[in-house]
Amino acid sequence: MAKVKPFKGLRPPCSMVEEVASRPYDVLNSEEARAEAEGNPRSLYHIIKPEIDFASGTDEHAPEVYEKAVENFKAFQNNGWLVRDEKDHYYIYAQTMNGRTQYGIVVAANVDDYMEGRIKKHELTRRDKEEDRMKHVRINNANIEPVFFAFPDNERLQQIINTVTAEKPEYDFIAPDGFGHHFWVISDSNLISAITEAFAAIPALYIADGHHRSAAAALVGHEKATRNPSHKGDEEYNYFLAVAFPASHLNIIDYNRVVKDLNGLTPAQFLSRLEDNFIVEEKGSAEPYRPQSLHNFSLYLEGKWYSLTAKPGTYNDSDPIGVLDVTISSDLILRDILGIHDLRSDKRIDFVGGIRGLGELKRRVDSGEMAVALALYPVSMKQLMDIADSGNIMPPKTTWFEPKLRSGLIIHTLD
């Protein structure tokens, strides 16, 4: 059963929230962060990407960069740019994109739940990325940025969300990317108890986005527990910062592929090879073709769009991994025809989040940078949860969640 608790959040005053809030550390590079933070000493980038306070080109993993994060984190608190709540709270964080709003509950999630598999993963993590975030958590003694969780829809939690969000939010602003961010503080002790009890009845939480942050936060908490001879299990380091959304609120968007060459084939030969496993239909050049359903793909090649429909027998609908379009395309197109065996390391392939639109696929092929583009039908939340429940791992670059959680609205400290 999922164990969560309220906590004393560290967060900006209302008048400063838009200055402090930032995009997550891993969606932009150092130069982009430097540009976004220019002229704004209150930007959270000074804590989560502190290399921006050094000369351009400084190694973001240098010891002095991590130390700068600590210095800046302390300065934000000393300056009153981050202020700790006096009491334990849960919080609600909502995001609006394209007129649609999703509502998440901000909780302190349990380290043991992660270590023992009640917080479920669907992606592999890389040790180097884990270690980077572990250093950041250790040295600041805080979870500066939240993890993005999903949970099976729960009527009681939805009622609480509806009740709380009927009131005026604490924070309410539109970020530069056009997405709305709304934040409520839950102070009612009855609602706080009800949230804890409702989560205790939920068998598992699911990592939607932030696998490296989850691993890092849990591993640091576990380290602290093993090194504390007086460890009891209720210390703050036994918990880490997460925003948990009802699964039905979330929308996974497509995550598409572009490839530099056709592996020695001519376009005609490539299309002919595709016909072994797919029904191939030319759709012309006037309008981008978007995949219409599971097992239908969009291909852009030499100025034309094509529909590819996987033939029966090329996939296994009873296999949670085999049914995925990312598996079908990885095996039957990228591996068998284009010779790409490792999506994580092959330099011939790149990935484009669906937030950029099909026009970005067309642009990269038309420019000559890439030879072919492949668009996939989005994975569903049910598929993601089924895979996590089965103990399987999705292939790389399968899911793209948007909007991303804004960092800096709330921080969880480990003491």
Secondary structure, DSSP 8 states (H G I E B T S, - for coil): ---EE-B--EE--GGGHHHH-B--GGGS-HHHHHHHHTT-TT-THHHHSGGGGS-TT--TTSHHHHHHHHHHHHHHHHTTSSEE-SS-BEEEEEEEETTEEEEEEEEEEEHHHHHTTSEE--S---HHHHHHHHHHHHHHTEE-S-EEEEE---HHHHHHHHHHHTS--SEEEE-TTS-EEEEEEE--HHHHHHHHHHHHT-S-EEEEE-HHHHHHHHHHHHHHHHH-TT--S-SGGGEEEEEEEEGGG--EE-EEEEES--TT--HHHHHHHHTTTEEEEEEESSS-----STTEEEEEETTEEEEEEE-TTSS-TTSTTTT-HHHHHIIIIIITTT----TTT-TTEEEEEGGG-HHHHHHHHHTTS-SEEEE-----HHHHHHHHHTT----SS--EESS---BTS-BEE--
